[in-house]
Amino acid sequence: MKKLFEKHFERTWLIIFLIMFVLIMIPFPFFYSETYIPAFGGVPLYIFGWIVHTAITFVLIIVYYRMCMKRKEYHTYDEEDK
């Protein structure tokens, strides 16, 4: 039963990051555009799309890192204080 939960953690994060990858690959107008679509201040819309996607990705990486560091299998090679 414990193995099921360990695989669940990794599988869940794999799915989250794959969704983020697939999302950026779909040619939505806020990620990719061959025509000029103005947004705030005349900046092309896709620039803001990429900035938001990047910020979300960085937040997910930080959350993933913190969750990993709470798990004992990621501390296998840590030095023990004696």
ChimeraX commands (.cxc) that place a marker at each C-alpha (Angstrom):
marker #1 position 0.00,0.00,0.00 radius 0.5
marker #1 position 2.88,2.37,0.76 radius 0.5
marker #1 position 4.33,1.89,-2.75 radius 0.5
marker #1 position 1.00,3.01,-4.18 radius 0.5
marker #1 position 1.24,6.38,-2.41 radius 0.5
marker #1 position 4.88,6.87,-3.41 radius 0.5
marker #1 position 4.03,6.30,-7.05 radius 0.5
marker #1 position 0.97,8.49,-6.71 radius 0.5
marker #1 position 3.12,11.49,-5.69 radius 0.5
marker #1 position 5.46,11.15,-8.66 radius 0.5
marker #1 position 2.66,10.36,-11.08 radius 0.5
marker #1 position 0.68,13.40,-9.96 radius 0.5
marker #1 position 3.60,15.76,-10.49 radius 0.5
marker #1 position 4.44,14.16,-13.81 radius 0.5
marker #1 position 0.89,14.84,-14.99 radius 0.5
marker #1 position 1.01,18.44,-13.72 radius 0.5
marker #1 position 4.24,19.23,-15.56 radius 0.5
marker #1 position 3.10,17.41,-18.71 radius 0.5
marker #1 position -0.08,19.50,-18.72 radius 0.5
marker #1 position 2.03,22.65,-18.49 radius 0.5
marker #1 position 4.19,21.40,-21.37 radius 0.5
marker #1 position 1.23,20.49,-23.58 radius 0.5
marker #1 position -0.44,23.81,-22.75 radius 0.5
marker #1 position 2.53,25.78,-24.05 radius 0.5
marker #1 position 2.71,23.66,-27.21 radius 0.5
marker #1 position -0.89,24.38,-28.26 radius 0.5
marker #1 position -0.89,27.50,-30.47 radius 0.5
marker #1 position -3.22,29.62,-28.36 radius 0.5
marker #1 position -3.18,33.31,-29.31 radius 0.5
marker #1 position -1.80,34.19,-25.87 radius 0.5
marker #1 position 1.25,31.93,-26.49 radius 0.5
marker #1 position 1.76,32.15,-30.26 radius 0.5
marker #1 position 0.54,34.55,-32.90 radius 0.5
marker #1 position 1.58,35.37,-36.44 radius 0.5
marker #1 position -0.36,38.61,-36.29 radius 0.5
marker #1 position 0.03,41.49,-33.90 radius 0.5
marker #1 position -2.45,41.28,-31.04 radius 0.5
marker #1 position -1.85,44.28,-28.76 radius 0.5
marker #1 position -2.20,44.01,-25.01 radius 0.5
marker #1 position -1.27,46.42,-22.22 radius 0.5
marker #1 position 0.89,49.27,-23.48 radius 0.5
marker #1 position 0.99,47.90,-27.02 radius 0.5
marker #1 position 3.09,44.89,-26.04 radius 0.5
marker #1 position 2.14,41.76,-28.01 radius 0.5
marker #1 position -0.26,39.51,-26.12 radius 0.5
marker #1 position 1.92,36.41,-26.39 radius 0.5
marker #1 position 4.66,38.10,-24.35 radius 0.5
marker #1 position 2.30,38.31,-21.37 radius 0.5
marker #1 position 1.17,34.73,-21.99 radius 0.5
marker #1 position 4.75,33.50,-21.81 radius 0.5
marker #1 position 5.48,35.58,-18.69 radius 0.5
marker #1 position 2.41,34.22,-16.87 radius 0.5
marker #1 position 3.17,30.64,-17.95 radius 0.5
marker #1 position 6.78,31.01,-16.79 radius 0.5
marker #1 position 5.72,32.41,-13.41 radius 0.5
marker #1 position 3.26,29.54,-12.89 radius 0.5
marker #1 position 5.94,27.02,-13.86 radius 0.5
marker #1 position 8.43,28.50,-11.38 radius 0.5
marker #1 position 5.82,28.42,-8.60 radius 0.5
marker #1 position 5.05,24.77,-9.41 radius 0.5
marker #1 position 8.77,23.92,-9.32 radius 0.5
marker #1 position 9.11,25.55,-5.89 radius 0.5
marker #1 position 6.04,23.71,-4.57 radius 0.5
marker #1 position 7.35,20.44,-6.00 radius 0.5
marker #1 position 10.78,21.01,-4.41 radius 0.5
marker #1 position 9.29,21.75,-0.99 radius 0.5
marker #1 position 7.04,18.70,-1.16 radius 0.5
marker #1 position 9.99,16.52,-2.19 radius 0.5
marker #1 position 12.13,17.76,0.68 radius 0.5
marker #1 position 9.43,16.67,3.15 radius 0.5
marker #1 position 9.71,13.08,1.89 radius 0.5
marker #1 position 12.28,10.78,3.44 radius 0.5
marker #1 position 13.34,9.08,0.17 radius 0.5
marker #1 position 14.85,12.37,-0.99 radius 0.5
marker #1 position 17.12,12.43,2.07 radius 0.5
marker #1 position 18.82,9.07,1.55 radius 0.5
marker #1 position 22.31,10.52,1.22 radius 0.5
marker #1 position 22.05,13.30,3.80 radius 0.5
marker #1 position 24.73,13.29,6.47 radius 0.5
marker #1 position 23.55,12.30,9.87 radius 0.5
marker #1 position 24.44,14.67,12.72 radius 0.5
marker #1 position 26.19,12.82,15.52 radius 0.5
marker link #1:1,2 radius 0.2
marker link #1:2,3 radius 0.2
marker link #1:3,4 radius 0.2
marker link #1:4,5 radius 0.2
marker link #1:5,6 radius 0.2
marker link #1:6,7 radius 0.2
marker link #1:7,8 radius 0.2
marker link #1:8,9 radius 0.2
marker link #1:9,10 radius 0.2
marker link #1:10,11 radius 0.2
marker link #1:11,12 radius 0.2
marker link #1:12,13 radius 0.2
marker link #1:13,14 radius 0.2
marker link #1:14,15 radius 0.2
marker link #1:15,16 radius 0.2
marker link #1:16,17 radius 0.2
marker link #1:17,18 radius 0.2
marker link #1:18,19 radius 0.2
marker link #1:19,20 radius 0.2
marker link #1:20,21 radius 0.2
marker link #1:21,22 radius 0.2
marker link #1:22,23 radius 0.2
marker link #1:23,24 radius 0.2
marker link #1:24,25 radius 0.2
marker link #1:25,26 radius 0.2
marker link #1:26,27 radius 0.2
marker link #1:27,28 radius 0.2
marker link #1:28,29 radius 0.2
marker link #1:29,30 radius 0.2
marker link #1:30,31 radius 0.2
marker link #1:31,32 radius 0.2
marker link #1:32,33 radius 0.2
marker link #1:33,34 radius 0.2
marker link #1:34,35 radius 0.2
marker link #1:35,36 radius 0.2
marker link #1:36,37 radius 0.2
marker link #1:37,38 radius 0.2
marker link #1:38,39 radius 0.2
marker link #1:39,40 radius 0.2
marker link #1:40,41 radius 0.2
marker link #1:41,42 radius 0.2
marker link #1:42,43 radius 0.2
marker link #1:43,44 radius 0.2
marker link #1:44,45 radius 0.2
marker link #1:45,46 radius 0.2
marker link #1:46,47 radius 0.2
marker link #1:47,48 radius 0.2
marker link #1:48,49 radius 0.2
marker link #1:49,50 radius 0.2
marker link #1:50,51 radius 0.2
marker link #1:51,52 radius 0.2
marker link #1:52,53 radius 0.2
marker link #1:53,54 radius 0.2
marker link #1:54,55 radius 0.2
marker link #1:55,56 radius 0.2
marker link #1:56,57 radius 0.2
marker link #1:57,58 radius 0.2
marker link #1:58,59 radius 0.2
marker link #1:59,60 radius 0.2
marker link #1:60,61 radius 0.2
marker link #1:61,62 radius 0.2
marker link #1:62,63 radius 0.2
marker link #1:63,64 radius 0.2
marker link #1:64,65 radius 0.2
marker link #1:65,66 radius 0.2
marker link #1:66,67 radius 0.2
marker link #1:67,68 radius 0.2
marker link #1:68,69 radius 0.2
marker link #1:69,70 radius 0.2
marker link #1:70,71 radius 0.2
marker link #1:71,72 radius 0.2
marker link #1:72,73 radius 0.2
marker link #1:73,74 radius 0.2
marker link #1:74,75 radius 0.2
marker link #1:75,76 radius 0.2
marker link #1:76,77 radius 0.2
marker link #1:77,78 radius 0.2
marker link #1:78,79 radius 0.2
marker link #1:79,80 radius 0.2
marker link #1:80,81 radius 0.2
marker link #1:81,82 radius 0.2
view
